[in-house]
Amino acid sequence: MLPDFNRLKVFYHIYSLNSIVAAANQLHLSQPAVSQQLQKLEAELKVPLFTRLHKKLVPTAAGERLFNLVEPFVDKLQGEIPYIRQPLDRPAGLLRIGAPREFGKEYLPKFCHKFRQLYPDVIFKLKFKESIPLLTMIMEGVLDYALVDVYFKQGELPSFPAIFSIDPVLKEEMILVCSKDFYQREIAGDHSFKHLLTKNYITDEDDPSILTLWFKHHFRKSPENLNIVMTLDSHEALISALKLGMGLGIATAHLVWDEIQRGDVVPITTLQENMVNMISLVQLQDKVPTLTEKTFRDFMIAGMQKAEVLERFQSIKFFT
């Protein structure tokens, strides 16, 4: 038999506030009524929950154990009540969305702000992480859906079962760039494999695999012993270092679009098409989206197709 839930609520407040008087004030009840509820709960459970020391209450082992069971439920219930009360005929409540760090920081706050202007009852929790952590969070129910920056076909997600729905949204180009001064001083129009091997490089990864992929994509062969002069853990810091003229590095094209247009950053392109990552919307395959999830998803995808966004994803052409 479950104990009386109302008495558990009284017990929760007594334990939390360590006082019958304070619990009575919190619950807008009389002190005798609160004391009576506690006594009935102890009788129901057949165990004392507090030891009375003068005016002080000391939880017993049974009281501590009961509170550890009750506290998570009460706290979660208090947090969820506002969303339970949300209307069903329009978007409202919490949306939990993930995205790659740099892409997410650049675009998602803008979409969320514009969406809240239309639907002010919606609030957001955003997580910016790498692909595998995002996929794990979707699988565990921590995220409603996520934008992922590497495209995998169904059934080919490493270490994951075929439980995801994957919808390609945008192609982002990964390009080799440097500052204008570095280009004029070190490159001077020579984009050959042999010439590029002699230059300094910066990377925002712990290993130079992205640089190796770029060389393999453009020249069909891998470089050996690239001179990596700096390793960073931030794409923003990488771009700052590149603009200072420290060397060459792989950047996401749409994130340096403005710098390329101004001529501050110069792309090192070849006759080959640029490397591409696919930004895809990923969610659980069998999940039925709520009205709020579906409305924001459609709003976000429509926003990504607008001219001011798409122009930043246009291909960086061969540089001469």
N, C-alpha and C positions, 0 to 999 in steps of 0.2 A: 504493500500500500504506500502510495506517495504521501508525504506530509502535506499539510495545508499550505498552499502557495502564498496566501496572504501572511501567514506566520513566518514563512521563509523571507518574505520581503521585510517584515519587522526585524527579524534576526539580522539580515544584511545591514540594515541601518544601525542597529545597536553595535554590531561588530565594527563597522566602518568608522563610526563616530566614538566608539569606546565609551558610550554613555546612554543610559535609558532616557535621561532628560533631553539630551540633544536629539536623540532619535524621535522622541515624542514631538518636539518642535518641528523637526524636518517633515514628519508625517502628518502634522496638524491633528495629533491625537493627545489625549490626556496621558500623564505619566502612569497612572494605574492601569489604563487600557493597554499600554505597551508592555508593562510588567506582566500583565495577565496573559497576553499573547505569547510572551517568551516562556512562561511557566507551562502553558498548554503545549507548546512545541516540545519542550523538554519531556513532558509526560508522554507525548505522542511517540517520541523517539526512544523513550526510556533511558535517557542518559543526560547528565548535566552538561550544559554548553558553556557555562561561565562559573568561575569561582568568585564569590563575593568577598572582597577584602575591604571592609569599611565602606567607603563610597566608590571604590574602584572595582571595575569588572576585569577579571583576568580570564581569557579564553582557555578552556580545557583542550586537551588533544582532540576530543570529539568535535568541539566547537570550531577549532582551527581547520579540521578536515572538512566539516560541513561548509565553512566559508569558502574554502578552495574549490568546492563544487558549485556553489551558488554564484560567486563573484563573476566568473566569465559569462554565465548566462545573463545576469542582470546587466552587466556592462554592454554586452552585445545587443541586448534588447533595447537599452536606452539609445544606443547608436543607430539602430535600425528603424525605430518608431517614426522618425521624420520621413523616411522613404516609404514606409508602409502607407502613410497618409497622403502620399503624392497622388495627383490625379491620373486617371488612366486614359484620358482622351487627348493628352498632349505630352510632349517630352518633358520629363522631370526626373529628379533623383541623381544618383551618382553614376558616372561613366568612368571606367578604368581602362585606360588605353596605353599601349606601349609603342615605342618607336626607336630607331637608331638614334644615338646621341645627337649628332650634328644636324641631321635632317629634322628630328623632333624639335630641337630647340629653335630652329629657324622657322618652322611652319606651323606646328601644332598650337602654340599659344595664340597665334593669329586666328586660326580656325575656331578655337574654343571661344575666344573673345567675341567674334562675329556671331557665333551660334547662340551665345548667352544673351546677346542683344535681341534675338528672336524668341528665345526660350529661357527666361531668367531663373526658372526653377531647376535648371540642370547645373550640377557641379561636377568638376573633373578631378581625377587623380591620374597623373601622367608618370610613366616610368620610361626613362631613356637608358637603354642597355644594348648589348650586342645580341645577335640573332638567337643563339642557343639559349641564353637566359630568358629572352622574351618568349620563345616557344615553350620553355618549361613552365613559365608563369601562366600561359594560356592553358596548358594541359592541367595544371593544378587549380585552375579557377581563380587565380589572382587577378588576371586581366580578362576583360570582355573580348577584346581583340587587339591586334597589334599590326603595325607596319614593319615589315622585315626587309632588310636591304640585300638579301641574297635570294635568288629564285631557285627553289628546288621543285622538281616534279613530284607529284603525289607518290608516296611510297619510297622516296629517295632521301627523306630527311634523316640525317645521321643520328642514330640512337633514338629515333622516335617512331612510334607506330603510325600507320596511315590513317590518322584521325583528324587531319587538318583540311580545311577548305582554303585554297590559295588562289587569290585573284590578283594578277599583275595590274599595277596602277601606273607607274612611271618608270622610265629608264633613266638612270643617272650615269654619266660618263666619268670614268676615272682617268685623269690625264696627268702627264708629267709636266711640271711647271717650274719656273724660276722667276726671279725679279728681272726687270728690264735691264738694269745695270749688269747683273750677272750674265744675262744672255749676250749683251753686246761685248762683254769682256771675255767670256769663256766659251760661248757657243758660236756666235757670229755666223749663223746660217748652216753650220755643219751638224746635221742630225744623224750622222752615221753611227752605227753600233760601236765601231772602234773609237771614235772621238768621245762618245758619251761615257764610255768605260773609264776614262781618265779623270772624270769630274767628281766633285764632292756631293754627297747625298744626305738628306734628312728624311727620317721616317717617323710616323706616329704609331708604329707597331714594334713589338719586342724583337721581331725577326724581320729580315728584309724580303719576306715572301711576296708582298705586294709589288715591290720593285722587280723581283724576278719574274713575276707574272706579266708585268708590263713589257719587259724585254722579250719574253717568249712570245707574247701576243704580236708585237711589232716586228721582230727580227727572226722569230722561229728558233732562237737559241738563248741559252741562259748565260747571264754574266757571272764572272768569277771575281771574288774579292772586291766588291764595290767599296769605295772609301766613304763609309757612313760616319759623318762627323757629329751627328746629334740624333738621339732617339727621344721622342716625346710621347706622352700619353694623352694628348689632346690635339684634335684636328685644328682647332682655333690657334693653338700655340705653333703648330706646324706651319700654318699659313703666315703667321707673324714672322717666323724665322725665315721663311722663303722670301718674303717681301724685303727683309733686311739684306738679302743677297748672300746667305750662308751656303746655298747650294741648290740642288734639284730635289724635288719630292713629288709624290703622288698626291694629288688633291681631287676632291669631288668637284666637278666642273661647275655645277650650279651654285656652289658655295663661294666660288671665286669669280662669278660671272661679272660682277661690277668691276673688279680689279682688272679683268681681262679687257673689258670695254674701255677702261681708262688707259690701258697700256702699262699699268703698274706691274702686272704679272703676264708672263709670256708662256704660252703652251708649246711644248716640244712634240709636234705631231709628225706622222710619217704618212706614206701612201696607204697604209692600212687604216681601217676604221678604228675609232677609239674603243678602249675597253669599256664594257657596260656592266653595271649592277642593276638588277631589277628590284624596284620597290614594290612589294606585294602586300596586300591585305590578307592577314592570316587569322582564322578563327576556328573553333572546333566545328568539325564537319556536321555533326548532328544537332548543334545548338540552335534553338529557335530564338532569334534576336527579339529583344523587347522593342516597343515602339521607339523608345529613346535611342537605343543602340542603332536601329535601322535608320532613323532620321538623321542622326549625326554622321553615320557612315556615308549615306548618300550625299549629305551636305559637304563633307570633307572631300569626297571623290570629285564632286562637281567643282569645288574650289581649286583642286589640283589641275583641272582642265581649263582654267581661265587663262587668257592670253598672258597676263602679267606673271603667271607662274610658269607656263609652258615655254615662254621665250628663254628662260634661264636653263631649260633642259634641251635646247636646240644643240645640234652637233657642233663641236668646235672643229672648224675646217682645217685643211692642210695649210700649215704656216710656211710662207716663203720669205 
